[in-house]
Amino acid sequence: MLDVAHHLLAAGSTPDEWALPVLRSAAEQAEGAGRVEFLVRCLELALTASCDEQERTSLMRMLARTNWRRNPLTTALHIEPVRHSVTEGTADFRDAVTLARHALWYGERDLFGEAFAALACSLDVRNDRSRALVGLGYQWYFAPSSTEWLNPSKDQPLDVSPWTRIACTLARVWTHGPDEAVVGSAEQILRSCRLDDTSLEALATAVIALAAADKTQRAGWWCRQLIQEAERQEAPTWCALLTAVSAWVMLRRGEPRLAAERSHASLGMLDPAAWGTTVSLPLSVLILANTELGLFPAAVKALRHPVPEAMLGTAGGLQYLWARGRYHLATGRALAAVSDFTECQELTRPWGVEAHILAPWQADLDLANAQLGYPSSAPSRATGGTPLPTPVPASLPVAIPHPRLAEPRRAPYAETPEPEFTALGNGGGADDPADSTTVLSDAEQRVAHLAVRGKSNRQIAGLLFITVSTVEQHLTRVYRKLGVKGRSDLPPDLDMSTGSGGERSYGSRSAYHAEISTRSA
């Protein structure tokens, strides 16, 4: 059968009606073997020869299911018969998965709801597994949200099946962080799921959960295995997304240069328009990595990459806004940074979860406000006149890719001039020469700010995406510069009085102690 199909493809035509079932049978065998290129060629040739409307519709539905692996743009050419089957209630299990897959990729939440309802009604034996994995896919694009997509009926317990139970536990990474149960569920998903159209985002979520739990070596190993499998199955779309995930893992590991290389490579694997809302992942990593490296022109180039409007309503859109805000903050554009971080705040408001679970924008918003001369507790439009909320524990890391970043590097060509520091209190020439001007850098100020709020070193590391060792080093420098013994001696409003560059200046240690004495009095 396959040999005959090869001859038909070589001839480029079908001599008689007998060729159609041959091509279809060959396509079905190729689908099972992951031979996507051969599969698509068989379907396209059969489609050009078929005159039967029902047969043509069936072929187009199969093409829509298959072409997405190669190029999501081509799926749109054949998606209407699938959409129609769902609307009319005639969709089978595979049609429902195809439409759900398409809707998520392009951020069409209402269309996903229709497709998922059709999937939930399917009696296919694969239903429990697919419903759980597609539900995790929904969380990947629109997290954090309830687990409504994972539970087929409110009248049934969430432990209706092992797949549902494991999926619901893994989904908690977006709201509770990578605790032991989440990490265990991530490993279960990675070991038990074959890479396919249904499991792609579920597997990506599992990798992200491992990396967020600081198991970056393990996460990197799984990325390599999954990318190799995607290549074997001739699925450039899978390769592109998984390469972007590996870039996020590299950034989380503290390797921004490698992260930038991988995110740039992933972007080149698909046509720009084919990325859909998922483009937020490689672009965010590229912006964050280049900002961390001080390669600001490269970050600007990434920011100029076209993005779909629907992207900004997704979890990935939140990370993109945070990444853009980090770039603005690093290049002295504090007002633009405030706009981005405030938009992050507005975007997460309906989700009912503290924003820094997906992106640690709050500490950066405090710093941006400080650069503009406003205290971190100043009322903002987003909080309705109330103080900014206290950051959540750092054991709750971010969703769609959130790197372990150090402080953003300051652009050498930033518009704002270097600040001229003036002494406070009675500091000055009367001090010992060793008592030089004390300046807290952005990073030191950010760490000290969270320390004053009672966060542990581990929590600070999670919130700022730096290592615990880096937190300890920053605090050691803060204590040395201010001449204090520990965090209990730090002033409550350490983050407020800053220079124009976000740095806090004291003429000397004695000036600092004079200010503290005045406050105490």
One Martini backbone bead per residue (centre of mass of N, CA, C, O) as a GRO file, in nm:
protein
  521
    1MET     BB    1   0.059   0.062  -0.023
    2LEU     BB    2   0.298   0.256   0.012
    3ASP     BB    3   0.423   0.211  -0.266
    4VAL     BB    4   0.184   0.316  -0.427
    5ALA     BB    5   0.180   0.599  -0.303
    6HIS     BB    6   0.461   0.680  -0.404
    7HIS     BB    7   0.390   0.661  -0.706
    8LEU     BB    8   0.164   0.872  -0.702
    9LEU     BB    9   0.339   1.107  -0.603
   10ALA     BB   10   0.542   1.098  -0.840
   11ALA     BB   11   0.312   1.153  -1.057
   12GLY     BB   12   0.084   1.367  -0.941
   13SER     BB   13  -0.158   1.148  -0.968
   14THR     BB   14  -0.495   1.002  -1.023
   15PRO     BB   15  -0.620   0.756  -1.234
   16ASP     BB   16  -0.837   0.660  -1.009
   17GLU     BB   17  -1.053   0.581  -0.754
   18TRP     BB   18  -0.861   0.365  -0.617
   19ALA     BB   19  -0.648   0.582  -0.506
   20LEU     BB   20  -0.788   0.705  -0.257
   21PRO     BB   21  -0.774   0.470  -0.045
   22VAL     BB   22  -0.470   0.446  -0.063
   23LEU     BB   23  -0.397   0.730   0.041
   24ARG     BB   24  -0.553   0.713   0.308
   25SER     BB   25  -0.411   0.465   0.424
   26ALA     BB   26  -0.126   0.587   0.414
   27ALA     BB   27  -0.192   0.827   0.600
   28GLU     BB   28  -0.266   0.662   0.854
   29GLN     BB   29   0.010   0.524   0.880
   30ALA     BB   30   0.177   0.789   0.898
   31GLU     BB   31   0.045   0.899   1.155
   32GLY     BB   32   0.140   0.664   1.344
   33ALA     BB   33   0.461   0.721   1.254
   34GLY     BB   34   0.522   1.042   1.212
   35ARG     BB   35   0.483   1.107   0.885
   36VAL     BB   36   0.400   1.409   0.792
   37GLU     BB   37   0.489   1.472   0.505
   38PHE     BB   38   0.360   1.223   0.372
   39LEU     BB   39   0.074   1.267   0.476
   40VAL     BB   40   0.017   1.542   0.340
   41ARG     BB   41   0.063   1.455   0.049
   42CYS     BB   42  -0.166   1.247   0.038
   43LEU     BB   43  -0.399   1.439   0.108
   44GLU     BB   44  -0.361   1.650  -0.119
   45LEU     BB   45  -0.396   1.453  -0.355
   46ALA     BB   46  -0.677   1.349  -0.275
   47LEU     BB   47  -0.818   1.629  -0.282
   48THR     BB   48  -0.776   1.682  -0.594
   49ALA     BB   49  -0.949   1.403  -0.675
   50SER     BB   50  -1.197   1.468  -0.519
   51CYS     BB   51  -1.577   1.485  -0.554
   52ASP     BB   52  -1.659   1.425  -0.269
   53GLU     BB   53  -1.775   1.610  -0.012
   54GLN     BB   54  -1.738   1.421   0.229
   55GLU     BB   55  -1.446   1.341   0.164
   56ARG     BB   56  -1.325   1.628   0.167
   57THR     BB   57  -1.397   1.695   0.458
   58SER     BB   58  -1.232   1.467   0.584
   59LEU     BB   59  -0.956   1.557   0.468
   60MET     BB   60  -0.954   1.843   0.597
   61ARG     BB   61  -0.964   1.748   0.890
   62MET     BB   62  -0.693   1.594   0.872
   63LEU     BB   63  -0.521   1.838   0.790
   64ALA     BB   64  -0.576   2.014   1.035
   65ARG     BB   65  -0.449   1.808   1.237
   66THR     BB   66  -0.156   1.798   1.091
   67ASN     BB   67  -0.047   2.087   1.000
   68TRP     BB   68   0.021   2.210   1.279
   69ARG     BB   69   0.303   2.079   1.307
   70ARG     BB   70   0.422   2.260   1.069
   71ASN     BB   71   0.177   2.498   1.032
   72PRO     BB   72  -0.070   2.685   1.171
   73LEU     BB   73  -0.163   2.843   0.918
   74THR     BB   74  -0.271   2.593   0.750
   75THR     BB   75  -0.505   2.518   0.936
   76ALA     BB   76  -0.696   2.759   0.863
   77LEU     BB   77  -0.773   2.637   0.574
   78HIS     BB   78  -0.922   2.363   0.736
   79ILE     BB   79  -1.114   2.447   0.995
   80GLU     BB   80  -1.417   2.474   0.919
   81PRO     BB   81  -1.514   2.176   0.927
   82VAL     BB   82  -1.451   2.151   1.227
   83ARG     BB   83  -1.627   2.378   1.335
   84HIS     BB   84  -1.891   2.267   1.219
   85SER     BB   85  -1.894   1.995   1.373
   86VAL     BB   86  -1.918   2.128   1.652
   87THR     BB   87  -2.174   2.298   1.607
   88GLU     BB   88  -2.348   2.032   1.506
   89GLY     BB   89  -2.251   1.771   1.683
   90THR     BB   90  -2.033   1.581   1.486
   91ALA     BB   91  -1.790   1.556   1.649
   92ASP     BB   92  -1.508   1.411   1.718
   93PHE     BB   93  -1.247   1.368   1.912
   94ARG     BB   94  -1.036   1.494   1.708
   95ASP     BB   95  -1.189   1.756   1.647
   96ALA     BB   96  -1.193   1.875   1.932
   97VAL     BB   97  -0.885   1.889   1.965
   98THR     BB   98  -0.822   2.065   1.718
   99LEU     BB   99  -0.991   2.316   1.803
  100ALA     BB  100  -0.862   2.362   2.078
  101ARG     BB  101  -0.575   2.399   1.973
  102HIS     BB  102  -0.635   2.645   1.789
  103ALA     BB  103  -0.764   2.836   2.003
  104LEU     BB  104  -0.520   2.859   2.193
  105TRP     BB  105  -0.299   2.962   1.996
  106TYR     BB  106  -0.508   3.229   1.927
  107GLY     BB  107  -0.688   3.318   2.185
  108GLU     BB  108  -0.985   3.157   2.171
  109ARG     BB  109  -1.182   3.111   2.430
  110ASP     BB  110  -1.470   3.050   2.325
  111LEU     BB  111  -1.390   2.826   2.126
  112PHE     BB  112  -1.274   2.641   2.337
  113GLY     BB  113  -1.536   2.589   2.490
  114GLU     BB  114  -1.672   2.434   2.261
  115ALA     BB  115  -1.456   2.213   2.226
  116PHE     BB  116  -1.457   2.107   2.522
  117ALA     BB  117  -1.750   2.021   2.527
  118ALA     BB  118  -1.715   1.807   2.305
  119LEU     BB  119  -1.499   1.643   2.457
  120ALA     BB  120  -1.671   1.580   2.717
  121CYS     BB  121  -1.891   1.412   2.532
  122SER     BB  122  -1.702   1.207   2.472
  123LEU     BB  123  -1.658   0.833   2.445
  124ASP     BB  124  -1.375   0.810   2.440
  125VAL     BB  125  -1.117   0.635   2.591
  126ARG     BB  126  -0.926   0.912   2.584
  127ASN     BB  127  -1.073   1.135   2.751
  128ASP     BB  128  -0.934   1.173   3.026
  129ARG     BB  129  -0.656   1.244   2.920
  130SER     BB  130  -0.732   1.477   2.724
  131ARG     BB  131  -0.882   1.659   2.919
  132ALA     BB  132  -0.641   1.704   3.108
  133LEU     BB  133  -0.436   1.813   2.894
  134VAL     BB  134  -0.613   2.042   2.778
  135GLY     BB  135  -0.649   2.183   3.050
  136LEU     BB  136  -0.346   2.251   3.076
  137GLY     BB  137  -0.342   2.422   2.821
  138TYR     BB  138  -0.522   2.642   2.931
  139GLN     BB  139  -0.336   2.722   3.163
  140TRP     BB  140  -0.095   2.810   2.988
  141TYR     BB  141  -0.259   3.058   2.854
  142PHE     BB  142  -0.473   3.142   3.126
  143ALA     BB  143  -0.314   3.172   3.364
  144PRO     BB  144  -0.483   3.188   3.631
  145SER     BB  145  -0.731   2.939   3.710
  146SER     BB  146  -0.953   2.736   3.721
  147THR     BB  147  -1.046   2.375   3.706
  148GLU     BB  148  -1.288   2.350   3.501
  149TRP     BB  149  -1.136   2.201   3.257
  150LEU     BB  150  -1.072   1.936   3.443
  151ASN     BB  151  -1.385   1.926   3.521
  152PRO     BB  152  -1.669   1.790   3.382
  153SER     BB  153  -1.817   1.803   3.677
  154LYS     BB  154  -1.952   1.939   3.966
  155ASP     BB  155  -2.073   1.648   4.063
  156GLN     BB  156  -1.777   1.562   4.047
  157PRO     BB  157  -1.496   1.458   4.150
  158LEU     BB  158  -1.158   1.528   4.094
  159ASP     BB  159  -1.100   1.199   4.134
  160VAL     BB  160  -1.226   1.048   3.881
  161SER     BB  161  -0.919   1.048   3.785
  162PRO     BB  162  -0.585   1.029   3.762
  163TRP     BB  163  -0.548   1.249   3.548
  164THR     BB  164  -0.704   1.471   3.693
  165ARG     BB  165  -0.542   1.473   3.954
  166ILE     BB  166  -0.264   1.539   3.830
  167ALA     BB  167  -0.346   1.797   3.676
  168CYS     BB  168  -0.441   1.964   3.921
  169THR     BB  169  -0.171   1.961   4.065
  170LEU     BB  170   0.003   2.094   3.842
  171ALA     BB  171  -0.172   2.361   3.818
  172ARG     BB  172  -0.060   2.480   4.099
  173VAL     BB  173   0.193   2.630   3.995
  174TRP     BB  174   0.035   2.908   3.942
  175THR     BB  175  -0.068   2.938   4.270
  176HIS     BB  176   0.163   2.759   4.466
  177GLY     BB  177   0.380   2.629   4.329
  178PRO     BB  178   0.670   2.401   4.356
  179ASP     BB  179   0.588   2.163   4.515
  180GLU     BB  180   0.610   1.835   4.577
  181ALA     BB  181   0.346   1.758   4.428
  182VAL     BB  182   0.404   1.907   4.164
  183VAL     BB  183   0.668   1.764   4.093
  184GLY     BB  184   0.549   1.479   4.087
  185SER     BB  185   0.344   1.539   3.857
  186ALA     BB  186   0.548   1.623   3.646
  187GLU     BB  187   0.689   1.348   3.628
  188GLN     BB  188   0.441   1.187   3.546
  189ILE     BB  189   0.386   1.331   3.280
  190LEU     BB  190   0.667   1.285   3.147
  191ARG     BB  191   0.653   0.962   3.168
  192SER     BB  192   0.337   0.917   3.044
  193CYS     BB  193   0.375   1.112   2.792
  194ARG     BB  194   0.323   1.146   2.471
  195LEU     BB  195   0.410   1.328   2.211
  196ASP     BB  196   0.146   1.557   2.119
  197ASP     BB  197  -0.118   1.761   2.053
  198THR     BB  198  -0.229   1.725   2.356
  199SER     BB  199   0.062   1.737   2.539
  200LEU     BB  200   0.251   1.980   2.496
  201GLU     BB  201   0.174   2.186   2.732
  202ALA     BB  202   0.189   1.983   2.963
  203LEU     BB  203   0.493   1.930   2.930
  204ALA     BB  204   0.582   2.223   2.958
  205THR     BB  205   0.472   2.261   3.244
  206ALA     BB  206   0.650   2.046   3.375
  207VAL     BB  207   0.919   2.182   3.312
  208ILE     BB  208   0.862   2.449   3.456
  209ALA     BB  209   0.825   2.326   3.737
  210LEU     BB  210   1.111   2.221   3.768
  211ALA     BB  211   1.259   2.493   3.728
  212ALA     BB  212   1.106   2.644   3.962
  213ALA     BB  213   1.243   2.414   4.163
  214ASP     BB  214   1.556   2.408   4.071
  215LYS     BB  215   1.543   2.170   3.831
  216THR     BB  216   1.725   2.241   3.565
  217GLN     BB  217   1.863   1.983   3.475
  218ARG     BB  218   1.609   1.815   3.442
  219ALA     BB  219   1.462   2.007   3.249
  220GLY     BB  220   1.680   1.996   3.026
  221TRP     BB  221   1.660   1.694   2.968
  222TRP     BB  222   1.363   1.694   2.879
  223CYS     BB  223   1.392   1.889   2.647
  224ARG     BB  224   1.575   1.711   2.475
  225GLN     BB  225   1.382   1.471   2.444
  226LEU     BB  226   1.143   1.629   2.315
  227ILE     BB  227   1.291   1.746   2.069
  228GLN     BB  228   1.371   1.475   1.946
  229GLU     BB  229   1.078   1.379   1.907
  230ALA     BB  230   0.985   1.613   1.725
  231GLU     BB  231   1.186   1.552   1.500
  232ARG     BB  232   1.092   1.259   1.441
  233GLN     BB  233   0.784   1.380   1.382
  234GLU     BB  234   0.792   1.632   1.205
  235ALA     BB  235   0.759   1.904   1.428
  236PRO     BB  236   0.817   2.234   1.425
  237THR     BB  237   0.619   2.342   1.637
  238TRP     BB  238   0.724   2.182   1.873
  239CYS     BB  239   1.019   2.271   1.854
  240ALA     BB  240   0.973   2.572   1.903
  241LEU     BB  241   0.843   2.560   2.184
  242LEU     BB  242   1.063   2.381   2.327
  243THR     BB  243   1.297   2.579   2.276
  244ALA     BB  244   1.173   2.809   2.440
  245VAL     BB  245   1.169   2.653   2.706
  246SER     BB  246   1.478   2.608   2.717
  247ALA     BB  247   1.542   2.909   2.738
  248TRP     BB  248   1.405   2.951   3.011
  249VAL     BB  249   1.582   2.754   3.165
  250MET     BB  250   1.850   2.905   3.112
  251LEU     BB  251   1.766   3.163   3.256
  252ARG     BB  252   1.708   3.026   3.529
  253ARG     BB  253   2.017   2.922   3.545
  254GLY     BB  254   2.204   3.179   3.442
  255GLU     BB  255   2.201   3.180   3.092
  256PRO     BB  256   2.148   3.435   2.883
  257ARG     BB  257   2.302   3.374   2.623
  258LEU     BB  258   2.173   3.098   2.565
  259ALA     BB  259   1.882   3.197   2.578
  260ALA     BB  260   1.900   3.388   2.336
  261GLU     BB  261   1.978   3.178   2.125
  262ARG     BB  262   1.725   2.992   2.157
  263SER     BB  263   1.501   3.200   2.110
  264HIS     BB  264   1.598   3.281   1.829
  265ALA     BB  265   1.576   2.999   1.704
  266SER     BB  266   1.271   2.955   1.752
  267LEU     BB  267   1.167   3.193   1.577
  268GLY     BB  268   1.292   3.056   1.303
  269MET     BB  269   1.085   2.797   1.285
  270LEU     BB  270   0.865   3.020   1.227
  271ASP     BB  271   0.637   3.201   1.122
  272PRO     BB  272   0.535   3.482   1.270
  273ALA     BB  273   0.218   3.420   1.228
  274ALA     BB  274   0.234   3.113   1.349
  275TRP     BB  275   0.260   3.165   1.667
  276GLY     BB  276   0.078   3.350   1.788
  277THR     BB  277   0.060   3.382   2.132
  278THR     BB  278   0.335   3.213   2.181
  279VAL     BB  279   0.548   3.443   2.122
  280SER     BB  280   0.591   3.542   2.416
  281LEU     BB  281   0.816   3.350   2.504
  282PRO     BB  282   1.066   3.413   2.321
  283LEU     BB  283   1.050   3.723   2.356
  284SER     BB  284   1.083   3.745   2.661
  285VAL     BB  285   1.354   3.604   2.680
  286LEU     BB  286   1.505   3.793   2.486
  287ILE     BB  287   1.465   4.052   2.648
  288LEU     BB  288   1.577   3.960   2.923
  289ALA     BB  289   1.857   3.863   2.831
  290ASN     BB  290   1.954   4.130   2.691
  291THR     BB  291   1.919   4.303   2.941
  292GLU     BB  292   2.116   4.143   3.121
  293LEU     BB  293   2.361   4.185   2.903
  294GLY     BB  294   2.328   4.486   2.771
  295LEU     BB  295   2.163   4.430   2.484
  296PHE     BB  296   1.959   4.667   2.378
  297PRO     BB  297   1.923   4.647   2.068
  298ALA     BB  298   1.818   4.352   2.082
  299ALA     BB  299   1.571   4.417   2.255
  300VAL     BB  300   1.439   4.610   2.054
  301LYS     BB  301   1.402   4.406   1.826
  302ALA     BB  302   1.207   4.227   1.988
  303LEU     BB  303   0.993   4.458   2.041
  304ARG     BB  304   0.936   4.483   1.714
  305HIS     BB  305   0.790   4.237   1.713
  306PRO     BB  306   0.516   4.102   1.613
  307VAL     BB  307   0.191   4.100   1.781
  308PRO     BB  308  -0.088   3.982   1.898
  309GLU     BB  309  -0.352   4.107   2.066
  310ALA     BB  310  -0.433   3.843   2.226
  311MET     BB  311  -0.172   3.809   2.397
  312LEU     BB  312  -0.235   4.029   2.632
  313GLY     BB  313  -0.462   3.808   2.755
  314THR     BB  314  -0.228   3.637   2.859
  315ALA     BB  315   0.019   3.495   3.036
  316GLY     BB  316   0.238   3.571   2.827
  317GLY     BB  317   0.168   3.875   2.824
  318LEU     BB  318   0.264   3.933   3.107
  319GLN     BB  319   0.563   3.868   3.056
  320TYR     BB  320   0.605   4.072   2.832
  321LEU     BB  321   0.546   4.326   3.001
  322TRP     BB  322   0.768   4.275   3.207
  323ALA     BB  323   1.005   4.271   3.010
  324ARG     BB  324   0.959   4.557   2.905
  325GLY     BB  325   0.984   4.694   3.180
  326ARG     BB  326   1.278   4.607   3.232
  327TYR     BB  327   1.395   4.761   2.999
  328HIS     BB  328   1.300   5.043   3.082
  329LEU     BB  329   1.441   5.041   3.358
  330ALA     BB  330   1.739   4.996   3.241
  331THR     BB  331   1.697   5.276   3.042
  332GLY     BB  332   1.543   5.516   3.213
  333ARG     BB  333   1.213   5.442   3.169
  334ALA     BB  334   1.009   5.475   3.420
  335LEU     BB  335   0.731   5.550   3.304
  336ALA     BB  336   0.705   5.306   3.115
  337ALA     BB  337   0.737   5.095   3.337
  338VAL     BB  338   0.487   5.166   3.501
  339SER     BB  339   0.286   5.097   3.279
  340ASP     BB  340   0.356   4.795   3.257
  341PHE     BB  341   0.319   4.712   3.559
  342THR     BB  342   0.025   4.812   3.579
  343GLU     BB  343  -0.083   4.623   3.359
  344CYS     BB  344  -0.020   4.371   3.515
  345GLN     BB  345  -0.213   4.434   3.745
  346GLU     BB  346  -0.473   4.445   3.573
  347LEU     BB  347  -0.457   4.161   3.442
  348THR     BB  348  -0.461   4.000   3.735
  349ARG     BB  349  -0.720   4.079   3.884
  350PRO     BB  350  -0.929   3.853   3.774
  351TRP     BB  351  -0.757   3.598   3.887
  352GLY     BB  352  -0.700   3.613   4.208
  353VAL     BB  353  -0.380   3.666   4.191
  354GLU     BB  354  -0.080   3.735   4.257
  355ALA     BB  355   0.128   3.868   4.023
  356HIS     BB  356   0.419   3.737   4.102
  357ILE     BB  357   0.357   3.446   4.008
  358LEU     BB  358   0.419   3.534   3.697
  359ALA     BB  359   0.545   3.827   3.776
  360PRO     BB  360   0.784   4.046   3.937
  361TRP     BB  361   0.651   4.356   3.932
  362GLN     BB  362   0.640   4.501   4.212
  363ALA     BB  363   0.938   4.565   4.267
  364ASP     BB  364   0.962   4.727   3.999
  365LEU     BB  365   0.746   4.936   4.062
  366ASP     BB  366   0.883   5.054   4.306
  367LEU     BB  367   1.141   5.143   4.157
  368ALA     BB  368   1.009   5.324   3.945
  369ASN     BB  369   0.877   5.516   4.148
  370ALA     BB  370   1.144   5.601   4.278
  371GLN     BB  371   1.264   5.734   4.019
  372LEU     BB  372   1.007   5.946   4.030
  373GLY     BB  373   0.961   6.008   4.357
  374TYR     BB  374   0.793   5.763   4.462
  375PRO     BB  375   0.663   5.577   4.683
  376SER     BB  376   0.579   5.243   4.716
  377SER     BB  377   0.303   5.331   4.889
  378ALA     BB  378   0.174   5.468   4.675
  379PRO     BB  379  -0.088   5.537   4.515
  380SER     BB  380  -0.274   5.364   4.264
  381ARG     BB  381  -0.479   5.298   4.010
  382ALA     BB  382  -0.490   4.981   4.059
  383THR     BB  383  -0.555   5.009   4.391
  384GLY     BB  384  -0.756   5.244   4.463
  385GLY     BB  385  -0.561   5.394   4.698
  386THR     BB  386  -0.395   5.158   4.791
  387PRO     BB  387  -0.163   4.985   4.896
  388LEU     BB  388   0.061   4.782   4.812
  389PRO     BB  389   0.105   4.466   4.815
  390THR     BB  390   0.242   4.210   4.954
  391PRO     BB  391   0.448   3.987   4.879
  392VAL     BB  392   0.469   3.678   4.800
  393PRO     BB  393   0.594   3.397   4.832
  394ALA     BB  394   0.879   3.255   4.673
  395SER     BB  395   0.741   2.966   4.627
  396LEU     BB  396   0.593   3.144   4.391
  397PRO     BB  397   0.638   3.116   4.088
  398VAL     BB  398   0.631   3.129   3.755
  399ALA     BB  399   0.516   3.078   3.459
  400ILE     BB  400   0.546   3.151   3.175
  401PRO     BB  401   0.831   3.209   3.175
  402HIS     BB  402   1.068   3.268   3.463
  403PRO     BB  403   1.348   3.407   3.528
  404ARG     BB  404   1.674   3.423   3.671
  405LEU     BB  405   1.724   3.741   3.770
  406ALA     BB  406   1.892   4.001   3.782
  407GLU     BB  407   1.964   4.298   3.759
  408PRO     BB  408   1.928   4.542   3.552
  409ARG     BB  409   2.100   4.686   3.321
  410ARG     BB  410   2.249   4.984   3.255
  411ALA     BB  411   2.241   5.202   3.020
  412PRO     BB  412   2.488   5.387   2.857
  413TYR     BB  413   2.236   5.563   2.696
  414ALA     BB  414   2.074   5.686   2.897
  415GLU     BB  415   1.890   5.969   2.944
  416THR     BB  416   1.966   5.966   3.230
  417PRO     BB  417   2.160   6.104   3.443
  418GLU     BB  418   2.389   6.097   3.662
  419PRO     BB  419   2.378   6.122   3.984
  420GLU     BB  420   2.402   6.362   4.245
  421PHE     BB  421   2.538   6.321   4.551
  422THR     BB  422   2.413   6.390   4.876
  423ALA     BB  423   2.423   6.467   5.191
  424LEU     BB  424   2.313   6.348   5.500
  425GLY     BB  425   2.315   6.530   5.755
  426ASN     BB  426   2.658   6.520   5.906
  427GLY     BB  427   2.809   6.452   5.678
  428GLY     BB  428   3.158   6.422   5.559
  429GLY     BB  429   3.477   6.534   5.625
  430ALA     BB  430   3.472   6.428   5.935
  431ASP     BB  431   3.513   6.163   5.834
  432ASP     BB  432   3.637   5.885   5.770
  433PRO     BB  433   3.783   5.787   5.479
  434ALA     BB  434   3.638   5.501   5.484
  435ASP     BB  435   3.366   5.678   5.486
  436SER     BB  436   3.218   5.653   5.223
  437THR     BB  437   2.996   5.676   5.002
  438THR     BB  438   2.662   5.551   5.020
  439VAL     BB  439   2.545   5.312   4.772
  440LEU     BB  440   2.254   5.177   4.650
  441SER     BB  441   2.163   4.963   4.445
  442ASP     BB  442   1.906   4.831   4.289
  443ALA     BB  443   1.950   4.543   4.398
  444GLU     BB  444   1.997   4.616   4.695
  445GLN     BB  445   1.731   4.765   4.734
  446ARG     BB  446   1.541   4.530   4.662
  447VAL     BB  447   1.638   4.335   4.879
  448ALA     BB  448   1.601   4.520   5.126
  449HIS     BB  449   1.299   4.571   5.089
  450LEU     BB  450   1.219   4.267   5.141
  451ALA     BB  451   1.357   4.234   5.414
  452VAL     BB  452   1.185   4.447   5.562
  453ARG     BB  453   0.915   4.268   5.492
  454GLY     BB  454   1.016   3.961   5.595
  455LYS     BB  455   1.186   3.815   5.395
  456SER     BB  456   1.347   3.562   5.298
  457ASN     BB  457   1.604   3.463   5.111
  458ARG     BB  458   1.436   3.262   4.942
  459GLN     BB  459   1.202   3.451   4.876
  460ILE     BB  460   1.370   3.666   4.733
  461ALA     BB  461   1.483   3.484   4.513
  462GLY     BB  462   1.206   3.417   4.386
  463LEU     BB  463   1.105   3.712   4.326
  464LEU     BB  464   1.395   3.797   4.166
  465PHE     BB  465   1.553   3.568   4.020
  466ILE     BB  466   1.771   3.461   4.227
  467THR     BB  467   2.000   3.359   4.424
  468VAL     BB  468   2.069   3.308   4.748
  469SER     BB  469   2.363   3.400   4.728
  470THR     BB  470   2.298   3.680   4.606
  471VAL     BB  471   2.138   3.783   4.842
  472GLU     BB  472   2.364   3.764   5.051
  473GLN     BB  473   2.557   3.959   4.905
  474HIS     BB  474   2.375   4.206   4.907
  475LEU     BB  475   2.335   4.222   5.216
  476THR     BB  476   2.629   4.250   5.292
  477ARG     BB  477   2.666   4.524   5.144
  478VAL     BB  478   2.449   4.677   5.294
  479TYR     BB  479   2.565   4.647   5.579
  480ARG     BB  480   2.839   4.775   5.515
  481LYS     BB  481   2.742   5.054   5.407
  482LEU     BB  482   2.552   5.106   5.681
  483GLY     BB  483   2.665   4.978   5.948
  484VAL     BB  484   2.521   4.698   6.007
  485LYS     BB  485   2.424   4.377   6.135
  486GLY     BB  486   2.117   4.370   6.018
  487ARG     BB  487   1.783   4.366   5.926
  488SER     BB  488   1.679   4.498   6.197
  489ASP     BB  489   1.844   4.782   6.114
  490LEU     BB  490   1.660   4.846   5.896
  491PRO     BB  491   1.471   5.060   5.742
  492PRO     BB  492   1.139   5.061   5.647
  493ASP     BB  493   1.209   5.297   5.401
  494LEU     BB  494   1.454   5.219   5.212
  495ASP     BB  495   1.298   5.240   4.916
  496MET     BB  496   1.232   5.558   4.888
  497SER     BB  497   1.504   5.721   4.916
  498THR     BB  498   1.607   5.830   4.602
  499GLY     BB  499   1.757   5.856   4.329
  500SER     BB  500   1.724   5.901   3.986
  501GLY     BB  501   1.846   5.586   3.959
  502GLY     BB  502   1.742   5.425   4.228
  503GLU     BB  503   1.949   5.536   4.436
  504ARG     BB  504   2.094   5.536   4.751
  505SER     BB  505   2.212   5.811   4.958
  506TYR     BB  506   2.508   5.855   5.165
  507GLY     BB  507   2.763   6.026   5.293
  508SER     BB  508   2.753   5.823   5.547
  509ARG     BB  509   2.724   5.633   5.816
  510SER     BB  510   2.666   5.861   6.014
  511ALA     BB  511   2.427   5.971   5.852
  512TYR     BB  512   2.253   5.727   5.879
  513HIS     BB  513   2.244   5.717   6.193
  514ALA     BB  514   2.122   5.998   6.222
  515GLU     BB  515   1.856   5.931   6.083
  516ILE     BB  516   1.770   5.700   6.268
  517SER     BB  517   1.768   5.867   6.528
  518THR     BB  518   1.551   6.065   6.440
  519ARG     BB  519   1.327   5.855   6.402
  520SER     BB  520   1.331   5.742   6.691
  521ALA     BB  521   1.259   6.027   6.818
   0.00000   0.00000   0.00000
